[in-house]
């Protein structure tokens, strides 16, 4: 069931950037996971402003490709979470495991083919 429109997805993307920027402080992340989170915020912001949807600013990336990128990022973040766990960063482990699941959920319920 695709209940998230491209417009709502765009809003969620900007909210995710804000969430990622605040997360190192909110969750008291270590230096490594905190820096990784800031980098991910910048990457997600760039993906969002470059996407061809309601609130994209430069509109280069087609929305279906945006979705595919987010899907693969979510899969990669599962592996990142286990890497943090292996290196003793339980905050990074849980944060990225749950964040990856949230991205996969949004990917599953977003209608990437719906017109703006």
C-alpha positions as CSV (number, residue, x, y, z in Angstrom):
1,X,0.0,0.0,0.0
2,X,1.7,3.2,-1.2
3,X,0.3,5.9,1.1
4,X,3.2,8.4,1.0
5,X,3.0,10.9,-1.9
6,X,6.1,12.4,-3.5
7,X,5.3,15.7,-1.8
8,X,5.0,14.1,1.6
9,X,8.2,12.1,0.9
10,X,10.0,15.4,0.1
11,X,8.9,16.9,3.5
12,X,10.0,13.7,5.3
13,X,13.4,13.9,3.6
14,X,14.1,17.4,4.9
15,X,12.9,16.3,8.4
16,X,15.3,13.4,8.2
17,X,18.2,15.8,7.5
18,X,17.2,17.8,10.6
19,X,16.9,14.6,12.6
20,X,20.3,13.4,11.5
21,X,21.9,16.7,12.3
22,X,20.4,16.6,15.8
23,X,21.0,12.9,16.5
24,X,24.6,13.0,17.7
25,X,23.6,15.3,20.5
26,X,20.2,13.8,21.3
27,X,21.6,10.2,21.4
28,X,25.0,11.2,22.9
29,X,26.9,9.4,20.1
30,X,30.6,8.8,20.1
31,X,32.9,10.7,17.8
32,X,32.9,8.1,15.0
33,X,29.2,7.5,14.8
34,X,28.5,11.2,15.3
35,X,30.7,12.2,12.4
36,X,29.2,9.4,10.3
37,X,25.8,10.8,11.1
38,X,26.7,14.3,10.1
39,X,28.1,13.0,6.8
40,X,25.0,11.1,6.2
41,X,22.9,14.2,6.8
42,X,24.9,16.1,4.2
43,X,24.6,13.3,1.7
44,X,20.8,13.0,2.3
45,X,20.4,16.7,2.0
46,X,22.2,16.6,-1.4
47,X,20.1,13.7,-2.6
48,X,16.9,15.6,-1.5
49,X,17.8,19.0,-3.2
50,X,18.8,17.2,-6.4
51,X,15.6,15.1,-6.7
52,X,13.0,15.9,-9.2
53,X,10.0,16.3,-6.8
54,X,7.9,19.0,-5.1
55,X,10.6,20.5,-2.9
56,X,13.7,19.5,-4.9
57,X,15.8,22.6,-5.7
58,X,17.9,21.5,-8.6
59,X,15.7,18.6,-9.9
60,X,18.2,16.3,-11.6
61,X,17.6,12.9,-10.0
62,X,14.3,11.2,-11.1
63,X,12.1,10.2,-8.1
64,X,12.2,6.5,-8.8
65,X,16.0,6.6,-8.8
66,X,15.9,8.5,-5.5
67,X,13.9,5.6,-4.1
68,X,16.4,3.1,-5.3
69,X,19.3,5.0,-3.8
70,X,17.5,5.2,-0.5
71,X,16.8,1.4,-0.6
72,X,20.5,0.6,-1.1
73,X,21.5,3.1,1.5
74,X,19.2,1.5,4.0
75,X,20.7,-2.0,3.2
76,X,24.2,-0.5,3.6
77,X,23.2,1.0,7.0
78,X,22.3,-2.4,8.3
79,X,25.8,-3.4,7.7
80,X,27.1,-0.1,9.1
81,X,25.1,-0.8,12.3
82,X,26.8,-4.2,12.7
83,X,30.2,-2.6,12.1
84,X,29.5,-0.1,14.9
85,X,28.4,-3.0,17.2
86,X,31.6,-4.9,16.3
87,X,33.6,-1.8,17.3
88,X,31.8,-1.4,20.7
89,X,29.5,1.5,19.7
90,X,26.1,0.2,20.8
91,X,24.5,3.6,20.4
92,X,25.6,3.6,16.7
93,X,24.5,0.0,16.3
94,X,21.0,0.6,17.5
95,X,20.6,4.0,15.9
96,X,21.6,2.7,12.4
97,X,19.7,-0.5,12.7
98,X,16.5,1.2,13.5
99,X,17.2,4.1,11.1
100,X,17.7,1.6,8.3
101,X,14.4,-0.1,9.2
102,X,12.7,3.3,9.1
103,X,14.1,4.1,5.7
104,X,13.0,0.7,4.4
105,X,9.5,1.3,5.7
106,X,9.3,4.7,4.0
107,X,10.7,3.1,0.8
108,X,8.0,0.4,0.9
109,X,5.0,2.8,1.4
110,X,6.1,5.7,-0.9
111,X,4.5,5.9,-4.3
112,X,7.5,6.8,-6.4
113,X,5.5,6.7,-9.6
114,X,2.7,9.1,-8.6
115,X,2.7,12.4,-10.3
116,X,3.5,15.4,-8.2
